[in-house]
């Protein structure tokens, strides 16, 4: 929990410093779209609760750079198309200064085009490498990448003299990215992929 709180603190501070409009207002308006329901709710629900808890803590301690934080949040239901719509709403209607969110790689990637076009600073909670590669001016992330995860798993397998893996990947954004990165680093650790299967959301 402390690690998550520190990440949120760094994210909020960095975003506030980069958002010039926020410095001219009485509040720093943080927008968020997270998967509080749906398939990724096991991630999105605690993400929202932690965000709300930490914003409350910061406000009680005097705010961010002397300004109170206002949170505007939408639940994308773990659906990428909703993430895109909510990103547009946060920017156009709610006029937030910065955006934190994107529980999933799919939701994050769906929202990135509109966020980049608007020039709104955005920090994603998702792990897929495509979120930050190639580098994007307004997009950042806090979670370790799927490439890092695959490398850690394979490094541990190598220590245990395990050399064969059967790979089963889902076809969503994170699954596709994770599949690609896993295949890319397997040979580096002497790992043989003996089976490679995918499955859809249903």
Residue pairs with C-beta under 8 A, 6 or more apart in sequence:
1 50
4 50
5 50
5 54
7 142
8 50
8 51
8 54
8 100
9 54
9 58
11 100
11 123
11 140
11 142
12 28
12 30
12 54
12 55
12 58
12 64
12 69
12 98
12 100
13 64
13 65
14 121
14 123
14 140
15 30
15 97
15 98
15 100
15 121
15 123
16 22
16 23
16 28
16 64
16 65
16 67
16 97
16 98
17 65
18 98
18 121
19 28
19 97
19 98
19 121
21 97
22 28
22 29
22 67
22 97
22 98
23 65
23 67
25 67
25 97
26 67
26 68
27 67
27 68
27 69
27 70
28 63
28 64
28 65
28 67
28 68
28 69
28 70
28 97
28 98
29 69
29 70
29 72
29 94
29 95
29 96
29 97
29 98
30 55
30 69
30 70
30 71
30 72
30 96
30 97
30 98
30 99
30 100
31 72
31 73
31 90
31 91
31 94
31 96
31 97
31 98
31 99
31 100
31 101
31 120
32 48
32 51
32 71
32 72
32 73
32 74
32 90
32 99
32 100
32 101
33 73
33 74
33 75
33 76
33 82
33 83
33 86
33 87
33 90
33 99
33 101
33 102
33 107
33 111
34 44
34 47
34 48
34 51
34 73
34 75
34 76
34 101
34 102
34 103
34 125
35 41
35 43
35 44
35 75
35 76
35 77
35 78
35 103
35 104
35 107
36 44
36 45
36 48
36 75
36 77
37 44
37 45
37 75
37 77
37 78
38 44
38 76
38 77
38 78
38 79
39 78
39 201
40 78
40 103
40 104
40 107
41 78
43 103
43 104
43 125
44 75
44 78
44 103
47 103
47 125
48 73
48 75
51 71
51 73
51 100
52 71
55 69
55 71
58 64
58 69
59 68
59 69
63 69
72 90
72 94
72 96
74 82
74 86
74 89
74 90
76 82
76 83
76 86
76 103
76 107
78 103
78 104
78 107
79 107
80 104
80 106
80 107
80 109
80 110
80 173
81 110
82 107
83 101
83 102
83 104
83 106
83 107
83 108
83 110
83 111
84 110
84 111
84 113
84 114
86 111
87 99
87 110
87 111
87 114
87 115
88 114
90 96
90 99
90 120
91 99
91 114
91 115
91 118
91 120
96 120
97 120
97 121
98 120
98 121
98 122
98 123
99 115
99 120
99 121
99 122
99 123
100 122
100 123
100 125
101 107
101 108
101 111
101 122
101 124
101 125
102 108
102 111
102 122
102 124
102 125
102 126
102 131
103 125
103 126
104 126
104 172
104 173
104 174
105 126
105 127
105 128
105 130
105 131
105 146
105 172
105 173
105 174
105 177
106 172
106 173
106 174
107 126
107 173
108 124
108 125
108 126
108 128
108 131
108 141
108 173
109 128
109 130
109 131
109 173
111 122
112 122
112 131
112 136
112 139
115 122
115 138
115 139
116 136
116 137
116 138
116 139
119 137
119 138
120 138
121 138
121 140
122 138
122 139
122 140
123 140
123 141
123 142
124 131
124 139
124 140
124 141
124 142
124 143
125 141
125 142
125 143
126 141
126 143
126 173
126 174
127 141
127 143
127 144
127 145
127 146
127 149
127 174
127 177
127 178
128 145
128 146
128 173
128 174
128 177
128 178
129 145
129 146
129 147
129 177
129 180
129 181
130 173
130 177
131 139
131 141
132 139
132 140
132 141
132 145
145 181
146 174
146 177
146 178
146 181
146 182
147 181
147 184
147 185
149 178
150 178
150 181
150 182
150 185
150 186
151 185
151 188
151 189
154 185
154 186
154 188
154 189
154 191
155 189
157 163
157 165
157 189
157 191
158 189
158 190
158 191
163 190
163 191
163 192
164 191
164 192
164 194
165 186
165 191
165 192
165 193
165 194
166 193
166 194
166 195
166 196
166 197
167 179
167 182
167 183
167 193
167 195
167 196
167 197
168 195
168 197
168 198
168 199
169 175
169 176
169 178
169 179
169 182
169 196
169 197
169 198
169 199
170 198
170 199
170 200
170 201
171 198
171 199
171 200
171 201
172 201
175 198
179 196
179 198
182 193
183 193
183 196
186 192
186 193
